[in-house]
Amino acid sequence: MMYLFNVLTHMIKSKKGQGMVEYGLIIGLIAIVVIVALRALGVNLGNIFNTISEAVGTAVPEE
Protein backbone atom coordinates (compact mmCIF):
# COMPACT_ATOMS: atom_id res chain seq x y z
CA MET A 1 0.00 0.00 0.00
CA MET A 2 2.82 2.39 0.81
CA TYR A 3 4.42 1.64 -2.56
CA LEU A 4 1.22 2.73 -4.36
CA PHE A 5 1.11 5.92 -2.30
CA ASN A 6 4.75 6.68 -3.16
CA VAL A 7 4.12 6.08 -6.88
CA LEU A 8 1.06 8.35 -6.87
CA THR A 9 2.94 11.05 -4.96
CA HIS A 10 5.80 10.88 -7.46
CA MET A 11 3.36 11.11 -10.41
CA ILE A 12 1.66 14.16 -8.92
CA LYS A 13 4.97 15.96 -8.29
CA SER A 14 6.44 15.00 -11.68
CA LYS A 15 6.36 17.72 -14.32
CA LYS A 16 7.12 15.52 -17.33
CA GLY A 17 3.71 15.92 -18.94
CA GLN A 18 3.40 19.64 -18.26
CA GLY A 19 4.85 20.63 -21.64
CA MET A 20 2.52 18.32 -23.52
CA VAL A 21 -0.49 19.71 -21.67
CA GLU A 22 0.59 23.26 -22.54
CA TYR A 23 0.97 22.34 -26.20
CA GLY A 24 -2.45 20.70 -26.13
CA LEU A 25 -4.01 23.84 -24.67
CA ILE A 26 -2.35 26.04 -27.29
CA ILE A 27 -3.54 23.78 -30.12
CA GLY A 28 -7.04 23.78 -28.66
CA LEU A 29 -7.07 27.58 -28.48
CA ILE A 30 -5.84 27.87 -32.07
CA ALA A 31 -8.56 25.44 -33.20
CA ILE A 32 -11.23 27.52 -31.48
CA VAL A 33 -9.96 30.72 -33.13
CA VAL A 34 -9.92 29.06 -36.57
CA ILE A 35 -13.45 27.71 -36.12
CA VAL A 36 -14.77 31.12 -35.04
CA ALA A 37 -13.03 32.84 -37.96
CA LEU A 38 -14.37 30.34 -40.50
CA ARG A 39 -17.89 30.65 -39.12
CA ALA A 40 -17.68 34.44 -39.35
CA LEU A 41 -16.37 34.32 -42.91
CA GLY A 42 -18.33 31.25 -43.99
CA VAL A 43 -21.17 33.00 -45.82
CA ASN A 44 -18.82 35.38 -47.62
CA LEU A 45 -16.50 32.54 -48.63
CA GLY A 46 -19.47 30.56 -49.93
CA ASN A 47 -20.54 33.49 -52.10
CA ILE A 48 -17.01 33.94 -53.44
CA PHE A 49 -16.73 30.25 -54.37
CA ASN A 50 -20.15 30.31 -56.01
CA THR A 51 -19.14 33.34 -58.10
CA ILE A 52 -15.91 31.62 -59.16
CA SER A 53 -17.79 28.41 -59.98
CA GLU A 54 -20.30 30.27 -62.15
CA ALA A 55 -17.52 32.16 -63.94
CA VAL A 56 -15.64 28.93 -64.68
CA GLY A 57 -18.84 27.20 -65.80
CA THR A 58 -19.68 29.94 -68.32
CA ALA A 59 -16.13 30.35 -69.64
CA VAL A 60 -15.67 29.58 -73.31
CA PRO A 61 -12.46 27.72 -74.21
CA GLU A 62 -10.22 29.38 -76.77
CA GLU A 63 -9.75 27.60 -80.05
Secondary structure as the mmCIF struct_conf table of DSSP 4:
data_model
#
loop_
_struct_conf.conf_type_id
_struct_conf.id
_struct_conf.beg_label_comp_id
_struct_conf.beg_label_asym_id
_struct_conf.beg_label_seq_id
_struct_conf.end_label_comp_id
_struct_conf.end_label_asym_id
_struct_conf.end_label_seq_id
HELX_RH_AL_P HELX_RH_AL_P1 MET A 2 LYS A 13
TURN_TY1_P TURN_TY1_P1 LYS A 16 GLY A 17
HELX_RH_AL_P HELX_RH_AL_P2 GLN A 18 GLY A 57
TURN_TY1_P TURN_TY1_P2 THR A 58 THR A 58
HELX_LH_PP_P HELX_LH_PP_P1 ALA A 59 GLU A 62
#
